[in-house]
Amino acid sequence: MKVQIQYRIELDEVPNKISQLVDEALTELQDQIDTMRSLNELCKQGVHLGAVESGIDAIRKQLSLSDAALSDAHSICAGLISHLNPEPEVAQPPSAPAMAEELPDQPEPTMEDEPSSPVEKK
């Protein structure tokens, strides 16, 4: 079962934390590459195919864990970039009620102001 944890570190320590996560993933990936090379040799020789099958499955599962570590590193890095380079606030257009408040008061139209339609009298 996976759980999410949160903890606080100093801002200047964040790049080191990202690097640590990437280094851990890199080490795991290198181990998986080495294992895949060994499994590939066994497969080419046609021996220990049961071990090849279980080894491939184990690598796939480990790759999933490495992906999760890299995803964490990516999220932390994106958060750091957002913090260091905040986007400027975009001025929002005024809302409809605010715009109505800005319009000068105009008299309400009356029946006299409306154009009359010609009516034929017989």
C-alpha positions in Angstrom: 0.0 0.0 0.0 1.3 3.4 -0.9 0.9 6.4 1.4 1.7 10.0 0.8 3.8 11.9 3.3 4.6 15.5 3.6 7.4 17.2 5.5 9.0 20.6 5.6 12.6 21.5 4.5 14.3 24.7 3.9 13.8 26.3 0.5 17.6 26.1 -0.3 17.5 22.4 0.5 14.9 21.6 -2.2 17.3 21.2 -5.1 19.3 18.7 -3.0 16.1 16.7 -2.2 15.3 16.6 -5.9 18.8 15.4 -6.7 18.5 12.7 -4.0 15.3 11.4 -5.5 16.8 11.4 -9.0 20.0 9.7 -7.8 18.0 6.9 -6.1 15.9 6.4 -9.2 19.1 6.4 -11.3 20.7 3.7 -9.1 17.6 1.6 -9.2 17.4 1.9 -13.0 21.0 1.0 -13.4 20.5 -2.1 -11.3 17.5 -3.0 -13.5 19.5 -2.5 -16.7 22.2 -4.9 -15.3 19.5 -7.4 -14.4 17.9 -7.1 -17.8 21.3 -7.8 -19.5 21.7 -10.9 -17.5 18.2 -12.1 -18.2 18.7 -11.3 -21.9 21.7 -13.6 -22.0 19.9 -16.4 -20.3 17.0 -15.9 -22.8 19.4 -16.0 -25.8 20.9 -19.3 -24.4 17.4 -20.7 -23.9 18.1 -21.6 -20.3 16.4 -20.8 -17.0 13.3 -19.4 -18.8 11.3 -19.5 -15.6 13.9 -17.3 -14.0 13.8 -15.0 -17.0 10.0 -14.7 -16.8 10.0 -13.9 -13.0 13.0 -11.6 -13.4 11.2 -9.6 -16.2 8.1 -9.3 -13.9 10.2 -8.1 -11.0 11.9 -5.5 -13.3 8.5 -4.2 -14.4 7.4 -3.7 -10.8 10.7 -2.0 -9.9 10.3 0.3 -12.9 6.9 1.3 -11.5 8.6 2.3 -8.2 11.3 4.2 -10.0 8.6 6.0 -12.0 6.9 7.0 -8.8 10.2 8.4 -7.4 10.8 10.4 -10.6 7.2 11.6 -10.5 7.8 13.0 -7.0 11.0 14.6 -8.1 9.2 16.2 -11.1 6.4 17.5 -8.9 8.8 19.0 -6.4 10.8 20.6 -9.2 7.7 22.1 -10.8 6.6 23.5 -7.4 10.1 25.0 -6.9 10.0 26.6 -10.3 6.5 28.1 -9.7 7.8 29.5 -6.4 10.9 31.0 -7.8 9.2 32.4 -10.9 5.7 33.3 -10.0 3.4 34.2 -12.9 2.4 37.8 -12.9 -1.2 38.3 -11.9 -3.5 38.9 -14.8 -6.1 41.6 -14.3 -9.5 40.1 -14.3 -12.2 41.9 -16.3 -14.8 43.5 -14.0 -17.9 41.4 -13.2 -21.3 42.4 -14.7 -22.5 44.0 -11.4 -19.3 46.0 -11.1 -19.6 47.2 -14.7 -23.3 48.3 -14.0 -22.1 50.3 -11.1 -19.6 52.2 -13.3 -22.3 53.2 -15.8 -23.8 56.7 -15.3 -27.4 56.7 -14.2 -29.8 56.9 -17.1 -33.5 57.5 -16.9 -35.7 54.5 -17.3 -37.4 54.5 -20.8 -41.1 55.4 -20.7 -43.9 54.7 -23.1 -43.5 58.2 -24.5 -39.9 57.6 -25.4 -40.7 54.5 -27.5 -41.4 55.1 -31.2 -45.1 54.7 -32.0 -46.2 52.4 -34.7 -48.5 53.9 -37.4 -52.0 52.7 -36.9 -54.5 53.0 -39.7 -57.7 54.6 -38.6 -60.8 53.7 -40.4 
